[in-house]
């Protein structure tokens, strides 16, 4: 039996798309930044027909139906991903978050990977329990399609030495693990559990 996104979930995505316009501002790249890129492949006509005008502003080729079908089959949609999924950063290095997709995404620090704030996408991706950090929707930072945000600097209070987990709170299979090292040293043990689903 095929699962469909509920109207409530569609409204959440539309609200997220609107909210991200007021919560973010583009940031310029700084030489030496470690980049994390967020990708998707939304096809605007079908995504906007289901989720509301402006949800997808990219030039992708994956229709909404294909997106749901792949998610149902694999609990993942390969073209919706963070790259890299694992990275090492030395203390003092800044990070840069680039959204190269057509939809808004979040890059949210979590203690343990889990679901996002859209129950249907959580269920289809095998993440029935939301990460608590993703449930504070008004406090999330949405990165619009095509935008670039300055991320935390390694070694700062936001990204101390150790292992840190980040995920999209809309598409919870989009994940990155960042290991922060002292130059010439090792990262401390993980601050969270890096489960795939």
N, C-alpha and C positions, 0 to 999 in steps of 0.2 A: 504494500500500500504506500503510495506516494505521500510525503508530508509536505504541507504548504506552509509558508510563513503566514502567521495570523495578521489581522489588521493591526492589532496592538504592536506587534513586532515591527511592522512596516512604519507605523507612526514613530516608534523609537528611532528607527534609522533616519527618518525624515527630520526629526527633531535634532538628532546628532549632526546631520549635515548642516542645519541652520545654525546650531550652536557653535560649530567649529569656526564659522566665519567671524564671530565676534571674540573668540577666545585665543586666536593665534595671530601672529604677525610674522612675515618672512624674515629670515635671518641670513646674513651673508656668510659664505664659507670662509673659514680661517685656514690658512696654510698649515698643514699638519694635523687637521682634524681627522679622527677616525670616523668613517661614514657608515651609517646603517641606512639601507634603502628599503622602503616598503613598496611592494609591487602588487598590482591586481590587473585584471584584464576585462573589466566590466564593459559590456556593449550597451551604449547609452539608451537606445530606444526601448529595449526590453526591461532594463533595470528601472528606468524612470517610469515606465508604464505601471510597474508593480509597486515601487517604493516611493514614487513622487518625483516631480520635476526637480532636476538639479542634484539628485542623489549621485548620479554618475555623469561626470563631465569629460571623461576620457575618450579615447578612440579605440577601445578594446574590442575583442571579437567573441568573447564568451557570453552567450545569452544568459538571461536569468534562469531559464529552465535548465540549461547545461550546467550552470553553477550548482543548482540544487541537486541535480542528478549525480554529479561527481561527488558532492558532499555526502549524499546518501550512500554511495557505493564505497567510498574510501575514508570517510570522516575527515577529509582534507580537500582543499582545492589548490592544486599545485601552483597555479599562477597567482594566487593570493599568498604572499610569503614575505618574510623579512630576509634580507641578505646583508651580511652573513647571519646564519642562525647561531653561530658561536664566534666570539672574537676575544682577543686578549689585548689589553690596553695598559701601558705603563703609567704610573702616577705622573700627573702633570699634563697628560694629553687630553685635549678637549674632544668631545664627540659632536657629530652633526647628524641629524635625522632628516632624511629626504623622502618625501612621498612622491614616488614616480608613477603612481596609479591614477585611476580616475575617480576613486571614492575617498572619503575621509577615513582616516585610521587613527588609532591611538597607539602610543608607545609608552605603556604604563608599567611602572615597577610593581612587581607582586612578590609576596613571600613564597608562594607556591603556585605553579601554573594551574589554571582552572578555566571555567567558562567565563563568558563576558556578560553583558547586560541584556542580551537578546535570547530568551529561553529557547526559541526554535533552532537558532544556530548552535546553541550549546548542545541541544539534544542530538542534532544531526552530526555534530563533530565529535560526539562521545565525551563531552565535557559537561555533565549534568549539574555539577556543583560549581557555581560561579566563584571566581577569585573575589574575595571580599573587597579588594581595592577597586574592582570594576563596577561595584554596585553604587558607588558614589558618583552618579552620572554628572551632576552639576560641577563636581570637582575635577572631572577628567579634562585633559587637554587634547583636543581634536586637531589633527594636522590635515589641512585640506589637500585635495589633489593638487599636485604640482608645487606644493609649499616645502620650504626647508626651515627647520627649527634648530637652534643651537641646543645641543643636549648637555648633560652634566659633564664636568671635567673629572677625569679619573683622579682619585685621591681626595676629592672634596667630600663634604658631609653627605651629599646626594649620591656619591659613587665612591665609597671608601674601598680600601684594599679588601679583596674578597670576590665572591661570585654573586652576581646579580641577575635576576630573571625579569624579563620584560615581555609583555604581550599586547596584542591589540584587543581591546575590550569589546569590539564589534565582531571581529573574526578571530576567535581565541586560539586557533591553530597557528596564527602568525606570531612567532616567538623568536626571541634572541637571548642568549646567555652571554653576559659580559664578565670576563675575569679581569680584575684589576690587580696588577703586580707592582711591587716596588722594583725599580730598575735592578736587574740582576737577581731578583728574588722570585718567589712563587706566590700565587694567590692563596689566601687562607681558605679553609674548607667552605663549601657551598653554604650560602645563607638560606637557600630554599631547595626544594626537591625538583629536579628537572624532568618531570614526566612529560611524555609526548602528548598524551590525552588524559 
